[in-house]
Amino acid sequence: MAKPDTGSLSRLAMRSVVPILVLGGLWVLPVPQGLPPQAWHMLAIFAAAICAILTQPLPTGAVMIIALSVAALTRTLPLDKALSGFSNGVVWLIFCAYVLALGFVKSGLGRRIAYRMLAWFGGSSLGIAYALGITDLIIAPATPSVTARSGGIIFPVVRSINEALGSSPGPTGKRIGDFLTMVCFQFTPITGAMFLTGMAANPLVAALAHRSLKVDISWGHWFVAAAVPCAVCFLLMPQLVYRILNPSLKRTPEARELGRESLARLGPMSGLEIRVVIGFVLALLGWGTSLLTGLDATLVGLVLVAYFFITGSISWSDVLADRAAWDTVIWFGAIISLATGLSSLGFIKWMSMRFSADLAGWGAMTTFVVLGLCYIYVHYAFATASGHVAALYVPFAALAVAAGAPPMMVAICFGIFSNLMWGNTEYGGGPGPIYFAQGYFGRPRFYAVNLAVVTSNVLITFAVGMAWWKVIGLW
């Protein structure tokens, strides 16, 4: 009989200590005046779950099931409320977007788009950067997994270009490799911020805004509000990185040839690719016109998935094999239940009232800006965007609204920041380890460039965004 791995058991125990201490410590503390005991116990369960997401004694889905079980067993939440998150349409919208992403990967359509952009715009280092960024932008509405989009589709093309142009980590990295690596890493937070389905945590933002701020953000609302500030970030970010890193290889006709050769090897579009294109376009039309047609975004996604099954573009076995999609259904559904419990039991209202008096002298917009900056830069302490959103989106946004900032503006701005923030570090989002591991950057240089880029994007979002949001009536 195999002996138990004492080292693994020890690590599991160490990682479990903090969540257990947080749960027990908060649970036995005196309940603050004016707050129902159930609301305080809900905070203890929620805080312990977030700690467990960060320390990872178990996978996130398992942690969430345990948290729901504790909430129901202690009668903090009735069982139907504890399971209510799984009936939330947003959970299934993100699942549908994962299925659409499967179509891009399985058919090879994502790689074809990347090589096409390269053949058209690859005559200079900046042209290559924008070509890859446009590819990311095209795919973003259909690929909420930024790791799959940037790490699985964009990055292999970046690596091929760097190899073809003789720019490896080390002395030759200055030619173009470090520039393309950095700019493609930083494109994805921007493209993810532009669409409700562009990053896995965006639908969570929408669900939390609905439950806690009483704000309904549709796919169209998000896109209209985010498009202008994100477009400015998209256009200016490569220019900033270009000036900071100053690649020595300015003209790159070889890259265009690489794109043409790669396209030639792919051959004409397959029937599968054509079917995926049709589904993608129909989904974009459904999501983009939802304000006019009244079609629910989740319904559009479900119809798309049905179309893929009917046309044979995706099989049920393909979907069953996509662990990330099913993991998302479990933990998103659970975290929505927990966050909804915090709101429905009165904790968010109590917290907002408690802190709004302290912030009253600052003014609504000053409070909004300060909280936004804190929300961005505290991400240095987080290893996932989703965990950060689950832990801090509601309290930060609720405080801004309590101070007098317009709810819809706050909800969407903090949603944009939920994307931009993970560009600070290599551990803050899924693509980070992939790009950093190539060896083009040491950590001090990597962090310094990221800080400059993220700060620039934040300032653009505040300046351009608030002007645009004034035009469209968000405040």
C-alpha positions in Angstrom: 0.0 0.0 0.0 1.3 3.4 -1.0 2.2 5.7 1.9 0.5 9.0 2.2 2.5 11.9 0.9 3.2 13.7 4.1 4.7 16.7 2.3 1.4 17.3 0.4 -0.6 16.8 3.5 1.5 19.4 5.3 1.2 21.9 2.5 -2.6 21.4 2.5 -2.8 21.9 6.2 -0.7 25.1 6.0 -2.8 26.5 3.2 -6.0 25.7 5.1 -4.9 27.5 8.3 -5.6 31.1 7.2 -9.1 30.5 5.8 -10.1 28.5 8.9 -8.7 31.2 11.2 -10.5 33.9 9.3 -13.8 32.0 9.4 -13.5 31.2 13.1 -12.2 34.6 14.1 -14.9 36.6 12.4 -17.6 34.2 13.5 -16.9 34.6 17.2 -16.3 38.3 17.2 -19.2 40.5 18.5 -21.6 41.4 15.8 -21.4 45.1 15.1 -24.3 47.3 16.2 -27.1 47.5 13.6 -26.0 44.4 11.7 -28.0 41.1 11.8 -25.9 38.1 13.1 -26.6 36.2 9.9 -25.0 39.0 7.8 -21.9 38.9 10.0 -21.7 35.2 9.7 -22.1 35.5 5.9 -19.1 37.9 5.9 -17.1 35.3 7.8 -17.9 32.6 5.2 -17.3 34.9 2.3 -14.0 36.2 3.6 -12.8 32.6 4.4 -13.8 31.5 0.9 -11.8 34.4 -0.7 -8.8 33.6 1.5 -9.0 29.9 0.4 -9.1 31.1 -3.3 -5.8 32.9 -2.6 -4.1 30.2 -0.6 -5.5 27.3 -2.7 -5.7 24.4 -0.2 -8.1 23.0 -2.8 -9.1 24.0 -6.4 -11.4 27.0 -6.5 -14.5 24.9 -7.4 -14.0 22.6 -4.4 -13.5 25.7 -2.1 -16.8 27.2 -3.4 -18.8 24.0 -2.8 -17.4 23.8 0.8 -18.4 27.5 1.3 -21.9 26.9 0.1 -22.2 23.8 2.3 -21.1 25.8 5.4 -23.6 28.6 4.6 -26.4 26.1 4.3 -25.5 23.9 7.3 -25.2 26.9 9.6 -28.5 28.2 8.3 -26.8 31.5 7.3 -28.4 31.0 3.9 -31.4 28.7 3.0 -30.5 25.9 0.6 -32.4 27.5 -2.3 -30.6 30.8 -1.8 -27.2 29.0 -1.5 -27.9 27.3 -4.9 -29.5 30.3 -6.6 -26.3 31.4 -8.3 -26.4 28.4 -10.6 -29.6 29.7 -12.1 -28.1 33.0 -12.9 -28.1 33.7 -16.6 -24.7 35.4 -16.5 -23.1 32.1 -15.4 -24.5 30.4 -18.5 -23.5 33.3 -20.8 -19.9 32.9 -19.8 -20.2 29.1 -20.4 -21.6 29.8 -23.9 -18.7 32.1 -24.6 -16.3 29.3 -23.6 -18.0 27.0 -26.1 -17.6 29.7 -28.8 -13.9 29.9 -27.9 -13.7 26.1 -28.5 -14.8 26.8 -32.0 -12.0 29.2 -32.6 -9.4 26.8 -31.3 -10.7 23.6 -32.8 -11.3 25.1 -36.3 -8.0 27.0 -36.4 -9.8 30.2 -37.2 -8.0 32.2 -34.5 -4.6 31.4 -35.9 -5.8 32.2 -39.5 -6.9 35.6 -38.4 -3.5 36.3 -36.7 -1.6 35.3 -39.8 -3.9 37.3 -42.1 -3.3 40.4 -39.9 0.4 39.8 -40.1 0.4 39.5 -43.9 -1.5 42.8 -44.1 0.2 44.9 -41.5 3.5 43.2 -40.7 5.9 45.7 -42.5 7.1 47.3 -39.3 7.5 46.4 -35.7 4.6 48.7 -34.8 2.5 47.2 -37.7 3.1 43.7 -36.3 2.1 44.9 -32.8 -1.2 46.4 -34.1 -1.9 43.4 -36.3 -1.7 41.1 -33.3 -3.7 43.5 -31.2 -6.4 43.6 -33.8 -6.5 39.8 -33.9 -6.9 39.8 -30.1 -9.7 42.4 -30.4 -11.6 40.4 -33.1 -11.4 37.3 -31.0 -12.1 38.9 -27.6 -15.9 39.0 -27.7 -15.9 35.2 -28.2 -13.1 34.2 -25.9 -13.6 35.1 -22.2 -10.6 33.0 -21.2 -7.7 35.5 -21.6 -5.3 32.6 -21.1 -6.8 30.7 -24.1 -7.0 33.9 -26.2 -3.6 35.5 -25.5 -1.7 32.5 -24.4 -3.2 29.9 -26.7 -3.7 31.9 -29.9 -1.7 35.1 -29.9 1.4 34.0 -28.1 2.4 31.1 -30.4 2.3 33.6 -33.3 4.5 36.1 -31.4 7.0 33.4 -30.6 7.2 32.3 -34.3 7.7 36.0 -35.4 10.5 36.5 -32.8 12.2 33.3 -33.9 11.9 34.2 -37.6 13.4 37.7 -37.0 16.2 36.4 -34.9 15.2 38.1 -31.6 15.6 35.7 -28.7 15.8 36.4 -25.0 19.2 38.0 -24.2 21.3 40.3 -26.4 19.0 39.9 -29.4 15.9 40.6 -27.5 16.2 44.3 -28.1 15.6 43.8 -31.8 11.9 43.2 -31.5 11.3 40.3 -29.1 10.9 42.2 -25.9 8.7 44.8 -27.6 6.3 42.3 -29.1 6.2 40.2 -25.9 5.3 43.2 -23.8 2.8 44.8 -26.1 0.9 41.6 -26.7 0.8 40.9 -23.0 -0.7 44.4 -22.4 -3.2 44.3 -25.3 -5.3 41.6 -23.7 -6.4 43.5 -20.6 -7.6 46.3 -22.9 -9.5 44.1 -25.3 -10.9 42.1 -22.4 -12.2 45.4 -20.9 -14.1 46.3 -24.1 -16.7 43.4 -24.0 -18.9 41.8 -21.4 -17.7 38.5 -22.7 -14.1 39.6 -23.1 -12.8 38.3 -19.8 -14.1 35.6 -17.5 -14.7 38.0 -14.5 -16.7 40.5 -16.5 -20.0 38.7 -16.3 -19.3 38.3 -12.6 -19.0 42.1 -12.4 -22.3 42.5 -14.1 -24.0 40.0 -11.8 -22.5 41.7 -8.7 -23.6 45.1 -10.0 -27.1 43.9 -10.5 -27.4 42.2 -7.0 -25.5 44.9 -5.0 -25.8 48.2 -6.9 -29.2 47.5 -8.5 -27.6 48.3 -11.9 -28.4 46.2 -15.0 -25.5 46.0 -17.4 -26.3 44.4 -20.8 -23.7 43.4 -23.4 -24.6 46.5 -25.3 -24.4 48.8 -22.3 -20.9 47.5 -21.5 -19.6 47.9 -25.0 -21.0 51.4 -25.6 -19.5 52.6 -22.4 -16.2 50.9 -22.7 -15.5 51.2 -26.4 -14.2 54.8 -26.5 -11.8 54.8 -23.5 -10.6 51.3 -24.4 -10.1 52.3 -28.0 -7.9 55.2 -27.0 -5.9 52.8 -24.7 -5.6 50.3 -27.6 -4.2 53.0 -30.0 -1.8 54.6 -27.5 -0.4 51.7 -25.5 1.8 50.3 -28.3 3.2 53.8 -28.9 4.1 54.1 -25.2 5.8 50.6 -25.1 7.6 51.4 -28.4 9.1 54.6 -26.8 10.0 52.8 -23.6 11.6 49.8 -25.2 12.7 51.3 -28.5 13.2 48.1 -30.6 16.2 48.3 -32.9 14.3 46.5 -35.7 12.0 49.1 -37.2 11.1 47.6 -40.6 10.1 44.0 -40.8 9.2 42.8 -44.4 10.1 39.2 -43.3 7.1 39.2 -41.0 4.7 39.8 -43.9 6.3 36.9 -45.7 5.9 34.7 -42.7 2.2 35.6 -42.5 1.8 34.8 -46.2 3.6 31.5 -46.0 1.7 30.4 -42.9 -1.6 31.3 -44.6 -0.5 29.3 -47.6 0.2 26.3 -45.4 -3.3 26.6 -43.9 -4.9 26.5 -47.3 -8.4 27.7 -48.0 -11.0 28.1 -45.2 -12.4 24.8 -44.1 -16.1 24.2 -43.8 -15.7 24.1 -40.0 -14.1 27.5 -40.0 -16.9 28.9 -42.2 -19.5 27.6 -39.8 -17.7 29.1 -36.8 -17.5 32.4 -38.6 -21.2 32.4 -39.2 -22.0 31.6 -35.6 -19.6 34.2 -34.4 -21.1 36.9 -36.6 -24.6 36.0 -35.6 -23.7 36.0 -31.9 -22.1 39.5 -32.2 -25.2 40.8 -34.0 -27.4 39.3 -31.3 -25.3 40.8 -28.4 -24.6 44.1 -30.1 -28.3 44.8 -31.0 -29.7 43.6 -27.7 -30.6 47.1 -26.7 -32.9 47.4 -29.8 -34.2 43.8 -30.0 -34.6 43.1 -26.3 -32.9 39.7 -26.8 -31.3 38.4 -23.6 -27.5 38.0 -24.0 -27.7 34.5 -22.4 -30.4 33.4 -24.8 -28.2 34.6 -27.7 -25.4 32.5 -26.3 -27.5 29.4 -25.8 -28.8 29.7 -29.4 -25.2 29.9 -30.6 -24.3 26.7 -28.7 -27.3 25.0 -30.1 -26.2 26.1 -33.6 -22.8 24.6 -33.1 -24.2 21.3 -32.0 -26.7 21.2 -34.9 -24.0 22.0 -37.5 -21.4 19.7 -36.0 -19.0 22.6 -35.3 -18.6 21.4 -31.7 -19.4 18.1 -30.2 -20.8 17.4 -26.8 -17.5 15.5 -26.0 -15.6 18.7 -26.9 -17.7 20.6 -24.3 -17.3 17.9 -21.7 -13.5 18.0 -22.1 -13.4 21.7 -21.5 -12.6 21.7 -17.8 -12.3 25.5 -17.6 -15.9 26.0 -18.8 -17.4 23.6 -16.2 -15.1 24.9 -13.5 -16.4 28.4 -14.3 -20.0 27.3 -14.0 -19.4 25.9 -10.5 -17.3 28.6 -8.9 -19.1 31.5 -10.6 -22.4 30.2 -9.6 -21.2 29.7 -6.0 -19.5 33.1 -5.7 -22.7 34.8 -7.0 -24.7 33.0 -4.3 -22.3 34.1 -1.6 -22.1 37.7 -2.8 -25.9 37.9 -3.2 -26.2 36.6 0.4 -24.0 39.4 1.6 -26.2 41.9 -0.1 -29.6 40.4 0.8 -28.7 39.9 4.4 -27.9 43.6 4.7 -24.1 43.7 5.0 -23.4 45.8 1.9 -26.0 48.4 3.0 -24.6 48.5 6.5 -21.1 48.9 5.3 -22.0 51.6 2.8 -23.8 53.6 5.5 -20.9 53.1 7.9 -18.2 54.4 5.6 -20.1 57.0 3.6 -20.1 59.4 6.6 -16.2 59.1 6.7 -15.9 59.9 3.0 -18.6 62.6 2.9 -16.1 65.5 3.0 -14.2 64.2 0.0 -16.9 64.7 -2.7 -18.4 62.1 -4.9 -15.9 62.2 -7.8 -12.8 62.5 -5.6 -14.0 59.5 -3.7 -14.7 57.6 -6.9 -11.2 58.4 -8.3 -9.4 57.5 -5.1 -11.3 54.2 -4.7 -10.6 53.4 -8.4 -6.9 53.9 -8.0 -6.9 51.8 -4.8 -8.9 49.1 -6.6 -6.3 48.9 -9.4 -3.1 48.9 -7.4 -4.2 46.6 -4.6 -4.1 43.9 -7.3 -0.5 43.4 -6.5 -1.8 41.3 -3.6 -3.9 39.1 -5.8 -3.1 36.2 -8.1 -6.3 36.1 -10.1 -8.6 38.8 -11.5 -11.7 36.8 -10.6 -10.7 36.4 -6.9 -10.0 40.2 -6.8 -13.4 41.0 -8.3 -15.2 38.5 -5.9 -13.5 40.0 -2.9 -13.4 43.8 -3.6 -15.7 44.8 -6.4 -18.8 45.1 -4.3 -17.3 47.0 -1.3 -15.3 49.4 -3.4 -18.1 50.1 -5.9 -20.7 50.4 -3.1 -18.6 52.9 -1.2 -18.2 55.0 -4.4 -22.0 54.9 -5.0 -22.7 55.7 -1.3 -20.5 58.8 -1.7 -22.7 60.0 -4.5 -21.0 58.8 -7.6 -23.5 57.6 -10.4 -24.1 53.8 -10.0 -23.8 52.9 -13.7 -20.6 54.8 -14.3 -19.1 53.3 -11.2 -20.2 49.8 -12.1 -18.7 49.9 -15.6 -15.6 51.8 -14.7 -14.7 49.3 -12.0 -15.4 46.6 -14.6 -12.9 48.1 -16.9 -10.4 48.3 -14.1 -11.0 44.7 -13.3 -9.3 43.9 -16.6 -6.5 46.6 -16.6 -5.3 45.7 -13.2 -3.9 42.3 -13.9 -1.4 43.8 -16.3 0.6 45.0 -13.3 2.4 41.7 -12.7 3.2 38.3 -14.2 1.1 36.5 -11.6 -2.0 38.8 -11.7 -3.7 37.1 -14.7 -3.5 33.9 -16.8 -1.3 35.1 -19.7 1.3 36.6 -17.4 3.3 33.5 -16.6 3.4 32.5 -20.3 4.8 35.8 -21.5 7.2 36.3 -18.5 8.6 32.8 -18.8 10.1 33.5 -22.2 12.9 35.3 -20.5 12.9 38.7 -22.2 12.4 40.6 -18.9 13.8 40.5 -15.4 11.2 41.2 -12.8 12.3 44.8 -12.0 12.2 45.9 -15.6 9.0 43.9 -16.3 7.3 45.5 -13.3 8.5 49.0 -14.2 7.2 48.9 -17.8 3.9 47.3 -16.6 3.4 50.1 -14.0 3.9 52.7 -16.7 1.5 51.1 -19.1 -1.2 50.3 -16.5 -1.0 53.8 -15.0 -1.3 55.3 -18.5 -4.4 53.2 -19.2 -6.0 54.1 -15.9 -5.4 57.8 -16.5 -6.9 57.5 -20.0 -9.9 55.6 -18.7 -10.6 58.4 -16.1 -10.0 61.3 -18.5 -11.5 60.0 -21.8 -14.0 57.7 -20.0 -15.6 60.3 -17.9 -15.9 62.7 -20.8 -17.5 60.0 -22.9 -19.8 58.8 -20.1 -21.0 62.4 -19.7 -21.9 62.4 -23.4 -23.9 59.1 -23.2 -25.6 60.2 -20.0 -24.0 58.0 -17.4 -23.6 61.0 -15.1 
